[in-house]
């Protein structure tokens, strides 16, 4: 279910619908909160392959430009690789979504050719990113 990111009620319904989703028995959808407990967005993962998960996130428009997306992506990505026992996280974003592209890059994701993405295939209006940007080697602490 796609929804308009400016429609609060639709976002609430989408978050509630996906709240119970799991990957390998672990929760896969989380709220993004500020230190004071204020809700600023949500982040989550979805299974796409035995070795990879997809990343999804949304930050409230009133909270843009403050680094919340970059910080949430970075923290979640480090945790998710270990928690879901995967070696790669993939993200796709609209080619015109400059803030999201900047957040992914700042969190260490690198852009790849759409042809490299086994789930989304080739799409001219989307950009595809992977993390970690360099493949991890055995014994590197992952």
DSSP file (Angstrom, degrees, kcal/mol; ACC not computed):
  #  RESIDUE AA STRUCTURE BP1 BP2  ACC     N-H-->O    O-->H-N    N-H-->O    O-->H-N    TCO  KAPPA ALPHA  PHI   PSI    X-CA   Y-CA   Z-CA
    1    1 A X              0   0    0      0, 0.0     2,-0.3     0, 0.0     0, 0.0   0.000 360.0 360.0 360.0 116.2    0.0    0.0    0.0
    2    2 A X        -     0   0    0     12,-0.0     2,-0.3     0, 0.0     0, 0.0  -0.675 360.0-172.6 -89.9 152.2    1.5    3.3   -1.1
    3    3 A X        -     0   0    0     -2,-0.3     2,-0.4     8,-0.0     8,-0.0  -0.984  33.1 -93.6-145.7 159.1    0.3    6.5    0.5
    4    4 A X    >   -     0   0    0     -2,-0.3     3,-2.0     1,-0.1     7,-0.2  -0.560  30.7-142.4 -69.5 121.4    0.7   10.2    0.3
    5    5 A X  T 3  S+     0   0    0     -2,-0.4    56,-0.3     1,-0.3    -1,-0.1   0.607 100.6  56.1 -66.4  -8.5    3.5   11.3    2.6
    6    6 A X  T 3  S+     0   0    0      1,-0.1     2,-1.0    54,-0.1    -1,-0.3   0.485  85.4  90.6 -96.5  -3.7    1.5   14.4    3.5
    7    7 A X    <>  -     0   0    0     -3,-2.0     4,-2.3     1,-0.2     5,-0.2  -0.779  56.2-172.5 -96.5  96.4   -1.6   12.5    4.6
    8    8 A X  H  > S+     0   0    0     -2,-1.0     4,-2.5     1,-0.2    -1,-0.2   0.863  83.4  51.3 -57.3 -42.0   -1.1   11.8    8.3
    9    9 A X  H  > S+     0   0    0      2,-0.2     4,-2.2     1,-0.2    -1,-0.2   0.904 110.8  48.4 -65.1 -41.2   -4.1    9.5    8.7
   10   10 A X  H  > S+     0   0    0      2,-0.2     4,-2.5     1,-0.2    -2,-0.2   0.896 111.9  49.8 -66.1 -39.6   -2.9    7.4    5.8
   11   11 A X  H  X S+     0   0    0     -4,-2.3     4,-2.8    -7,-0.2     5,-0.2   0.906 109.3  51.5 -65.0 -41.6    0.6    7.2    7.2
   12   12 A X  H  X S+     0   0    0     -4,-2.5     4,-2.4     2,-0.2    -2,-0.2   0.924 111.7  47.3 -58.8 -44.7   -0.8    6.2   10.6
   13   13 A X  H  X S+     0   0    0     -4,-2.2     4,-2.4     2,-0.2    -2,-0.2   0.906 113.0  48.7 -64.8 -42.1   -2.8    3.4    9.0
   14   14 A X  H  X S+     0   0    0     -4,-2.5     4,-2.1     2,-0.2    -2,-0.2   0.924 112.2  48.1 -64.1 -44.9    0.2    2.2    6.9
   15   15 A X  H  X S+     0   0    0     -4,-2.8     4,-1.1     1,-0.2    -2,-0.2   0.921 113.2  47.8 -62.3 -44.0    2.5    2.2   10.0
   16   16 A X  H  < S+     0   0    0     -4,-2.4     4,-0.5    -5,-0.2     3,-0.3   0.898 110.9  52.0 -64.0 -40.2   -0.1    0.3   12.0
   17   17 A X  H  < S+     0   0    0     -4,-2.4     3,-0.3     1,-0.2    -1,-0.2   0.879 118.6  35.9 -62.7 -38.8   -0.6   -2.2    9.2
   18   18 A X  H >< S+     0   0    0     -4,-2.1     3,-1.6     1,-0.2    10,-0.2   0.500  90.5  94.6 -95.3  -4.6    3.1   -2.9    8.9
   19   19 A X  T 3< S+     0   0    0     -4,-1.1    10,-0.4    -3,-0.3     9,-0.3   0.833  86.1  48.6 -58.3 -35.7    4.0   -2.7   12.6
   20   20 A X  T 3  S+     0   0    0     -4,-0.5    -1,-0.3    -3,-0.3    -2,-0.1   0.505  82.8 119.1 -86.9  -3.9    3.6   -6.4   13.2
   21   21 A X    <   -     0   0    0     -3,-1.6     7,-1.7     6,-0.1     8,-0.4  -0.318  43.7-171.0 -63.5 144.4    5.8   -7.5   10.2
   22   22 A X  E     -A   27   0A   0      5,-0.2     2,-0.4     6,-0.1     5,-0.2  -0.901  24.9-147.1-132.9 162.4    8.9   -9.4   11.1
   23   23 A X  E >  S-A   26   0A   0      3,-2.2     3,-1.8    -2,-0.3    23,-0.0  -0.982  92.6 -15.8-126.0 117.3   12.1  -10.8    9.4
   24   24 A X  T 3  S-     0   0    0     -2,-0.4     3,-0.1     1,-0.3    -1,-0.1   0.836 129.9 -53.9  57.4  33.4   13.2  -14.0   11.0
   25   25 A X  T 3  S+     0   0    0      1,-0.3     2,-0.3     0, 0.0    -1,-0.3   0.386 114.7 114.2  84.3  -4.4   10.9  -13.5   13.9
   26   26 A X  E <  S-A   23   0A   0     -3,-1.8    -3,-2.2     1,-0.1    -1,-0.3  -0.786  76.6-100.3 -99.1 143.6   12.3  -10.0   14.7
   27   27 A X  E     -A   22   0A   0     -2,-0.3    -5,-0.2    -5,-0.2    -7,-0.1  -0.238  31.8-169.9 -55.4 149.3   10.3   -6.8   14.4
   28   28 A X        +     0   0    0     -7,-1.7    17,-2.1    -9,-0.3     2,-0.4   0.406  60.3  67.9-125.5   0.6   11.0   -4.9   11.2
   29   29 A X  E     +B   44   0B   0    -10,-0.4     2,-0.3    -8,-0.4    15,-0.2  -0.986  57.9 173.9-126.2 133.2    9.2   -1.6   11.6
   30   30 A X  E     -B   43   0B   0     13,-2.9    13,-2.6    -2,-0.4     2,-0.2  -0.973  29.9-118.8-139.8 149.8   10.3    1.1   14.1
   31   31 A X  E     -B   42   0B   0     -2,-0.3     2,-0.6    11,-0.2    11,-0.3  -0.613  24.1-134.7 -80.9 147.0    9.4    4.6   15.1
   32   32 A X  E     -B   41   0B   0      9,-3.2     8,-3.1    -2,-0.2     9,-1.3  -0.937  32.2-176.9-102.4 117.9   12.1    7.3   14.9
   33   33 A X  E     -B   39   0B   0     -2,-0.6     6,-0.2     6,-0.2     2,-0.1  -0.877  23.6-127.4-118.6 147.2   12.0    9.4   18.0
   34   34 A X    >   -     0   0    0      4,-2.6     3,-2.5    -2,-0.3     6,-0.0  -0.370  43.3 -94.8 -77.5 169.0   14.0   12.4   19.2
   35   35 A X  T 3  S+     0   0    0      1,-0.3    -1,-0.1     2,-0.1    -2,-0.0   0.820 127.8  56.5 -56.1 -31.6   15.7   12.4   22.5
   36   36 A X  T 3  S-     0   0    0      2,-0.1    -1,-0.3     1,-0.1    -2,-0.0   0.404 123.1-105.7 -83.0   5.0   12.7   14.0   24.1
   37   37 A X  S <  S+     0   0    0     -3,-2.5     2,-0.2     1,-0.3    -2,-0.1   0.435  70.1 147.9  89.3  -0.8   10.5   11.2   22.8
   38   38 A X        -     0   0    0      1,-0.1    -4,-2.6    -5,-0.1     2,-0.3  -0.521  51.2-118.8 -72.9 132.9    8.8   13.2   20.0
   39   39 A X  E     +B   33   0B   0     -2,-0.2    -6,-0.2    -6,-0.2     3,-0.1  -0.545  40.5 163.8 -70.6 127.5    7.9   11.1   16.9
   40   40 A X  E     -     0   0B   0     -8,-3.1    20,-3.2     1,-0.3     2,-0.3   0.507  59.2 -51.6-120.7 -12.1    9.8   12.3   13.8
   41   41 A X  E     -BC  32  59B   0     -9,-1.3    -9,-3.2    18,-0.3    -1,-0.3  -0.987  52.9 -94.0 170.4-162.6    9.3    9.4   11.5
   42   42 A X  E     -BC  31  58B   0     16,-2.5    16,-2.5    -2,-0.3     2,-0.3  -0.978  21.9-169.3-146.0 158.5    9.6    5.7   10.9
   43   43 A X  E     +BC  30  57B   0    -13,-2.6   -13,-2.9    -2,-0.3     2,-0.3  -0.987  16.4 150.9-146.5 150.5   12.1    3.2    9.6
   44   44 A X  E     -BC  29  56B   0     12,-2.8    12,-2.5    -2,-0.3     2,-0.3  -0.974  29.0-123.6-166.8-179.9   12.0   -0.4    8.7
   45   45 A X  E     - C   0  55B   0    -17,-2.1     2,-0.3    -2,-0.3    10,-0.2  -0.917  11.0-159.9-134.4 158.9   13.3   -3.3    6.6
   46   46 A X  E     - C   0  54B   0      8,-1.7     8,-3.3    -2,-0.3     2,-0.2  -0.996  30.3-107.0-140.5 144.0   11.7   -5.9    4.4
   47   47 A X  E     + C   0  53B   0     -2,-0.3     6,-0.2     6,-0.2     3,-0.1  -0.495  44.6 155.5 -72.3 131.4   13.2   -9.2    3.3
   48   48 A X        -     0   0    0      4,-1.5     2,-0.3     1,-0.5     5,-0.2   0.547  66.1  -2.2-127.1 -21.5   14.3   -9.3   -0.4
   49   49 A X  S    S-     0   0    0      3,-1.7     3,-0.5     1,-0.1    -1,-0.5  -0.974  74.4 -97.8-161.4 166.3   16.9  -12.1   -0.5
   50   50 A X  S    S+     0   0    0     -2,-0.3    -1,-0.1     1,-0.2     3,-0.0   0.809 126.1  31.7 -61.1 -29.0   18.7  -14.5    1.8
   51   51 A X  S    S+     0   0    0     35,-0.1    36,-2.2    36,-0.1    37,-1.3   0.433 119.4  52.3-108.6  -1.1   21.6  -12.1    2.0
   52   52 A X  E     - d   0  88B   0     -3,-0.5    -3,-1.7    34,-0.2    -4,-1.5  -0.962  53.0-163.6-140.1 152.7   19.9   -8.8    1.7
   53   53 A X  E     -Cd  47  89B   0     35,-1.8    37,-2.7    -2,-0.3     2,-0.3  -0.929  23.5-123.5-126.6 156.5   17.1   -6.6    3.1
   54   54 A X  E     -Cd  46  90B   0     -8,-3.3    -8,-1.7    -2,-0.3     2,-0.4  -0.742  21.8-137.1 -97.2 150.2   15.4   -3.6    1.7
   55   55 A X  E     +C   45   0B   0     35,-2.6    37,-0.4    -2,-0.3     2,-0.4  -0.890  21.5 177.1-109.6 134.6   15.3   -0.3    3.7
   56   56 A X  E     +C   44   0B   0    -12,-2.5   -12,-2.8    -2,-0.4     2,-0.3  -0.992   9.0 159.3-133.6 145.7   12.3    2.0    4.0
   57   57 A X  E     -C   43   0B   0     -2,-0.4     2,-0.3   -14,-0.2   -14,-0.2  -0.987  19.4-165.1-158.9 160.9   11.9    5.2    6.0
   58   58 A X  E     -C   42   0B   0    -16,-2.5   -16,-2.5    -2,-0.3     2,-0.4  -0.957   4.9-163.5-152.5 132.9    9.9    8.3    6.3
   59   59 A X  E     -C   41   0B   0     -2,-0.3   -18,-0.3   -18,-0.2     5,-0.1  -0.981  34.9-105.1-120.1 132.0   10.7   11.5    8.1
   60   60 A X    >   -     0   0    0    -20,-3.2     3,-2.3    -2,-0.4     4,-0.3  -0.238  27.4-124.6 -53.6 136.4    7.9   14.1    8.9
   61   61 A X  G >  S+     0   0    0      1,-0.3     3,-1.3   -56,-0.3    -1,-0.1   0.825 110.0  61.3 -55.5 -34.5    8.2   17.1    6.6
   62   62 A X  G 3  S+     0   0    0      1,-0.2    -1,-0.3     3,-0.0    -2,-0.1   0.598 105.9  48.1 -69.1  -9.4    8.3   19.4    9.7
   63   63 A X  G X  S+     0   0    0     -3,-2.3     3,-0.8   -23,-0.2     5,-0.4   0.315  83.4 124.8-111.8   4.8   11.5   17.6   10.8
   64   64 A X  T <   +     0   0    0     -3,-1.3    -3,-0.0    -4,-0.3    -4,-0.0  -0.242  63.5  31.3 -64.8 154.8   13.4   17.7    7.5
   65   65 A X  T 3  S+     0   0    0      1,-0.1    -1,-0.2    34,-0.0    -4,-0.0   0.580  91.3  96.3  79.4  11.3   16.9   19.2    7.3
   66   66 A X  S <  S-     0   0    0     -3,-0.8    -2,-0.1     0, 0.0    -1,-0.1   0.316  98.1-106.6-115.4   6.2   17.9   18.3   10.8
   67   67 A X  S  > S+     0   0    0     -4,-0.1     4,-2.5     3,-0.0     5,-0.2   0.521  81.1 126.9  84.0   5.4   19.8   15.1   10.2
   68   68 A X  H  > S+     0   0    0     -5,-0.4     4,-2.7     2,-0.2     5,-0.2   0.910  74.7  47.5 -63.3 -41.7   17.1   12.8   11.6
   69   69 A X  H  > S+     0   0    0      2,-0.2     4,-2.8     1,-0.2     5,-0.2   0.950 113.3  47.0 -63.9 -49.6   17.0   10.7    8.4
   70   70 A X  H  > S+     0   0    0      1,-0.2     4,-2.4     2,-0.2    -2,-0.2   0.922 115.4  46.2 -57.2 -46.9   20.8   10.3    8.1
   71   71 A X  H  X S+     0   0    0     -4,-2.5     4,-2.6     2,-0.2     5,-0.3   0.929 114.2  46.7 -65.1 -45.6   21.1    9.4   11.8
   72   72 A X  H  X S+     0   0    0     -4,-2.7     4,-2.7    -5,-0.2     5,-0.3   0.917 113.0  49.8 -63.4 -42.9   18.2    6.9   11.7
   73   73 A X  H  X S+     0   0    0     -4,-2.8     4,-2.5    -5,-0.2     5,-0.2   0.927 113.2  46.7 -61.8 -45.5   19.5    5.3    8.6
   74   74 A X  H  X S+     0   0    0     -4,-2.4     4,-1.8    -5,-0.2    -2,-0.2   0.942 116.7  41.7 -63.0 -49.4   23.0    4.9   10.0
   75   75 A X  H  X S+     0   0    0     -4,-2.6     4,-2.0     1,-0.2    -2,-0.2   0.937 117.7  46.7 -65.0 -47.3   22.0    3.5   13.4
   76   76 A X  H  X S+     0   0    0     -4,-2.7     4,-3.4    -5,-0.3     5,-0.2   0.904 110.1  53.3 -63.1 -42.2   19.3    1.2   11.9
   77   77 A X  H  X S+     0   0    0     -4,-2.5     4,-1.9    -5,-0.3    -1,-0.2   0.914 108.7  48.4 -62.4 -44.4   21.6   -0.1    9.2
   78   78 A X  H  X S+     0   0    0     -4,-1.8     4,-1.0    -5,-0.2    -1,-0.2   0.935 118.0  41.7 -59.2 -46.6   24.4   -1.1   11.6
   79   79 A X  H  X S+     0   0    0     -4,-2.0     4,-3.0    -5,-0.2     3,-0.3   0.916 111.3  55.5 -66.7 -44.6   21.8   -2.8   13.8
   80   80 A X  H  X S+     0   0    0     -4,-3.4     4,-2.8     1,-0.2     6,-0.3   0.862 100.2  57.0 -64.3 -39.5   19.8   -4.5   11.0
   81   81 A X  H  <>S+     0   0    0     -4,-1.9     5,-1.7    -5,-0.2     4,-0.3   0.919 116.9  36.3 -58.4 -41.7   22.8   -6.3    9.4
   82   82 A X  H ><5S+     0   0    0     -4,-1.0     3,-0.5    -3,-0.3    -2,-0.2   0.932 118.3  48.9 -75.3 -47.2   23.5   -8.0   12.6
   83   83 A X  H 3<5S+     0   0    0     -4,-3.0    -2,-0.2     1,-0.2    -3,-0.2   0.878 121.6  34.0 -63.4 -40.1   19.9   -8.5   13.8
   84   84 A X  T 3<5S-     0   0    0     -4,-2.8    -1,-0.2    -5,-0.2    -2,-0.2   0.413 104.9-127.6 -97.0   1.5   18.7  -10.0   10.5
   85   85 A X  T < 5 +     0   0    0     -3,-0.5     2,-0.3    -4,-0.3    -3,-0.2   0.933  59.8 139.6  50.9  55.0   21.9  -11.7    9.7
   86   86 A X      < -     0   0    0     -5,-1.7   -34,-0.2    -6,-0.3    -1,-0.2  -0.797  51.4-146.2-119.9 164.9   22.3  -10.2    6.3
   87   87 A X  S    S+     0   0    0    -36,-2.2     2,-0.3    -2,-0.3    49,-0.3   0.482  78.1  35.7-108.9  -5.9   25.3   -8.9    4.4
   88   88 A X  E     -d   52   0B   0    -37,-1.3   -35,-1.8    -7,-0.1     2,-0.4  -1.000  55.6-156.0-151.9 144.9   23.7   -6.1    2.4
   89   89 A X  E     -dE  53 131B   0     42,-3.1    42,-2.0    -2,-0.3     2,-0.4  -0.982  16.9-161.8-119.3 134.6   21.0   -3.4    2.7
   90   90 A X  E     -dE  54 130B   0    -37,-2.7   -35,-2.6    -2,-0.4     2,-0.3  -0.902   8.4-178.7-116.8 145.6   19.4   -2.0   -0.4
   91   91 A X  E     - E   0 129B   0     38,-2.4    38,-3.0    -2,-0.4     2,-0.4  -0.994   8.5-163.1-138.9 145.4   17.4    1.2   -0.8
   92   92 A X  E     + E   0 128B   0    -37,-0.4     2,-0.3    -2,-0.3    36,-0.2  -0.986  13.2 179.0-128.7 145.4   15.7    2.8   -3.7
   93   93 A X  E     - E   0 127B   0     34,-2.3    34,-3.0    -2,-0.4     2,-0.0  -0.980  38.2 -88.8-145.0 149.6   14.6    6.4   -3.9
   94   94 A X  E >   - E   0 126B   0     -2,-0.3     3,-2.0    32,-0.2    32,-0.3  -0.362  38.6-125.0 -58.8 136.7   12.9    8.7   -6.4
   95   95 A X  T 3  S+     0   0    0     30,-2.5    -1,-0.1     1,-0.3    31,-0.1   0.704 110.1  49.0 -60.2 -21.1   15.5   10.4   -8.6
   96   96 A X  T 3  S+     0   0    0     29,-0.3     2,-1.8     1,-0.1    -1,-0.3   0.426  80.0 102.8 -98.0   0.1   14.2   13.8   -7.6
   97   97 A X    <>  +     0   0    0     -3,-2.0     4,-2.3     1,-0.2     5,-0.2  -0.554  44.0 170.6 -85.7  77.1   14.2   13.2   -3.9
   98   98 A X  H  > S+     0   0    0     -2,-1.8     4,-2.5     1,-0.2    -1,-0.2   0.839  71.5  53.9 -59.9 -38.4   17.4   15.2   -3.1
   99   99 A X  H  > S+     0   0    0      2,-0.2     4,-2.2     1,-0.2    -1,-0.2   0.917 111.2  45.1 -65.0 -42.9   17.0   15.0    0.7
  100  100 A X  H  > S+     0   0    0      2,-0.2     4,-2.4     1,-0.2    -2,-0.2   0.899 112.4  51.3 -68.5 -40.3   16.7   11.3    0.7
  101  101 A X  H  X S+     0   0    0     -4,-2.3     4,-2.4     1,-0.2    -2,-0.2   0.928 111.6  48.0 -60.4 -45.5   19.6   10.8   -1.6
  102  102 A X  H  X S+     0   0    0     -4,-2.5     4,-2.7     1,-0.2    -2,-0.2   0.894 110.5  51.6 -63.0 -40.6   21.7   13.0    0.6
  103  103 A X  H  X S+     0   0    0     -4,-2.2     4,-1.6     2,-0.2    -2,-0.2   0.918 110.9  47.6 -64.0 -43.4   20.7   11.1    3.7
  104  104 A X  H  <>S+     0   0    0     -4,-2.4     5,-2.5     2,-0.2     4,-0.2   0.935 114.2  46.3 -62.9 -46.3   21.6    7.8    2.2
  105  105 A X  H ><5S+     0   0    0     -4,-2.4     3,-1.5     1,-0.2    -2,-0.2   0.913 111.2  51.8 -63.0 -42.4   25.0    9.0    0.9
  106  106 A X  H 3<5S+     0   0    0     -4,-2.7    -1,-0.2     1,-0.3    -2,-0.2   0.805 106.6  54.9 -65.3 -28.2   25.7   10.7    4.3
  107  107 A X  T 3<5S-     0   0    0     -4,-1.6    -1,-0.3    -5,-0.2    -2,-0.2   0.439 127.9 -97.9 -84.6   0.4   24.9    7.3    6.0
  108  108 A X  T < 5S+     0   0    0     -3,-1.5    25,-0.5     1,-0.3    -3,-0.2   0.504  75.1 141.6 100.0   4.8   27.5    5.6    3.8
  109  109 A X      < -     0   0    0     -5,-2.5     2,-0.4    -6,-0.2    -1,-0.3  -0.483  37.2-148.1 -75.0 150.3   25.3    4.1    1.1
  110  110 A X  E     -F  130   0B   0     20,-2.4    20,-2.3    -2,-0.1     2,-0.2  -0.938  16.7-113.5-120.4 147.4   26.6    4.1   -2.4
  111  111 A X  E     -F  129   0B   0     -2,-0.4     2,-0.3    18,-0.2    18,-0.3  -0.536  35.2-173.7 -77.0 140.0   24.6    4.4   -5.6
  112  112 A X  E     -F  128   0B   0     16,-3.0    16,-0.7    -2,-0.2     2,-0.1  -0.856  34.2 -85.7-127.6 164.5   24.6    1.4   -7.9
  113  113 A X    >   -     0   0    0     -2,-0.3     3,-2.1     1,-0.1     4,-0.4  -0.460  35.3-124.4 -68.4 141.5   23.2    0.7  -11.4
  114  114 A X  G >  S+     0   0    0      1,-0.3     3,-1.7     2,-0.2     7,-0.2   0.816 109.6  67.6 -57.3 -30.6   19.6   -0.3  -11.4
  115  115 A X  G 3  S+     0   0    0      1,-0.3    -1,-0.3     5,-0.1     7,-0.1   0.733  91.8  62.1 -63.6 -20.8   20.5   -3.4  -13.3
  116  116 A X  G <  S+     0   0    0     -3,-2.1     2,-0.7     5,-0.1    -1,-0.3   0.662  83.8  90.9 -76.9 -15.5   22.4   -4.6  -10.1
  117  117 A X    <>  -     0   0    0     -3,-1.7     4,-1.3    -4,-0.4    -1,-0.0  -0.722  58.4-167.1 -89.0 113.8   19.1   -4.7   -8.2
  118  118 A X  T  4 S+     0   0    0     -2,-0.7    -1,-0.2     1,-0.2    -3,-0.0   0.694  84.0  41.4 -73.8 -18.2   17.5   -8.1   -8.4
  119  119 A X  T  4 S+     0   0    0      2,-0.1    -1,-0.2     1,-0.1    -2,-0.1   0.896 120.7  33.8 -94.0 -48.2   14.1   -7.0   -7.0
  120  120 A X  T  4 S-     0   0    0      1,-0.2    -2,-0.1    -6,-0.1    -5,-0.1   0.693  86.6-165.5 -87.7 -18.9   13.4   -3.6   -8.6
  121  121 A X     <  -     0   0    0     -4,-1.3     2,-0.5    -7,-0.2    -4,-0.2  -0.262  50.6 -18.8  67.1-156.7   15.0   -4.2  -12.0
  122  122 A X        +     0   0    0     -7,-0.1     2,-0.4    -6,-0.1    -7,-0.0  -0.744  67.3 166.1 -90.5 126.5   15.6   -1.2  -14.3
  123  123 A X    >   -     0   0    0     -2,-0.5     3,-0.7     3,-0.2    -9,-0.1  -0.983  26.6-157.7-141.1 127.1   13.7    1.9  -13.5
  124  124 A X  T 3  S+     0   0    0     -2,-0.4    -1,-0.1     1,-0.2    -2,-0.0   0.703  93.0  50.8 -80.6 -18.4   14.5    5.3  -14.9
  125  125 A X  T 3  S+     0   0    0    -31,-0.1   -30,-2.5   -30,-0.0     2,-0.3   0.318 103.2  70.5-101.0   8.9   12.8    7.4  -12.2
  126  126 A X  E <   -E   94   0B   0     -3,-0.7     2,-0.4   -32,-0.3   -32,-0.2  -0.922  63.4-149.7-125.5 148.9   14.5    5.6   -9.3
  127  127 A X  E     -E   93   0B   0    -34,-3.0   -34,-2.3    -2,-0.3     2,-0.4  -0.920  17.0-145.1-113.0 146.4   18.1    5.5   -7.9
  128  128 A X  E     -EF  92 112B   0    -16,-0.7   -16,-3.0    -2,-0.4     2,-0.3  -0.922  16.2-176.4-118.8 137.0   19.4    2.4   -6.2
  129  129 A X  E     -EF  91 111B   0    -38,-3.0   -38,-2.4    -2,-0.4     2,-0.3  -0.923   6.5-161.2-130.6 152.2   21.8    2.3   -3.2
  130  130 A X  E     -EF  90 110B   0    -20,-2.3   -20,-2.4    -2,-0.3     2,-0.3  -0.953  15.4-124.5-132.0 155.5   23.5   -0.4   -1.2
  131  131 A X  E    S+E   89   0B   0    -42,-2.0   -42,-3.1    -2,-0.3     2,-0.2  -0.976  88.2  41.7-146.1 139.4   25.2   -0.6    2.2
  132  132 A X  S    S-     0   0    0     -2,-0.3    -1,-0.1   -44,-0.2   -23,-0.1   0.548  79.2-147.4 -69.2 156.2   27.8   -1.3    3.2
  133  133 A X  S    S+     0   0    0    -25,-0.5     2,-0.4    -2,-0.2    -2,-0.1   0.754  85.6  43.3 -70.1 -23.2   29.4    0.5    0.3
  134  134 A X  S    S-     0   0    0    -24,-0.0    -2,-0.1     0, 0.0    -1,-0.1  -0.968 101.6-102.9-118.0 138.2   32.3   -2.0    0.2
  135  135 A X        -     0   0    0     -2,-0.4     2,-0.2     1,-0.1    -2,-0.1  -0.310  39.3-119.6 -57.6 139.8   31.6   -5.8    0.6
  136  136 A X        -     0   0    0    -49,-0.3     2,-0.3    -4,-0.1    -1,-0.1  -0.581  23.3-141.0 -81.5 144.7   32.5   -7.0    4.1
  137  137 A X    >   -     0   0    0     -2,-0.2     3,-1.7     1,-0.1     5,-0.3  -0.743  32.1 -86.3-103.3 152.8   35.2   -9.7    4.4
  138  138 A X  T 3  S+     0   0    0     -2,-0.3    -1,-0.1     1,-0.3     0, 0.0  -0.311 115.7  22.5 -54.9 136.5   35.2  -12.6    6.8
  139  139 A X  T 3  S+     0   0    0      1,-0.1    -1,-0.3    -3,-0.0    -3,-0.0   0.568  83.6 120.7  83.7   9.7   36.6  -11.6   10.2
  140  140 A X  S <  S-     0   0    0     -3,-1.7    -2,-0.1     1,-0.0    -1,-0.1   0.284  92.3 -96.2 -90.5  13.7   36.0   -7.8    9.7
  141  141 A X              0   0    0     -4,-0.1    -3,-0.1    -5,-0.0    -1,-0.0   0.479 360.0 360.0  92.2   2.2   33.8   -7.7   12.8
  142  142 A X              0   0    0     -5,-0.3    -4,-0.1   -61,-0.0    -6,-0.0   0.479 360.0 360.0 -84.7 360.0   30.4   -8.0   11.1
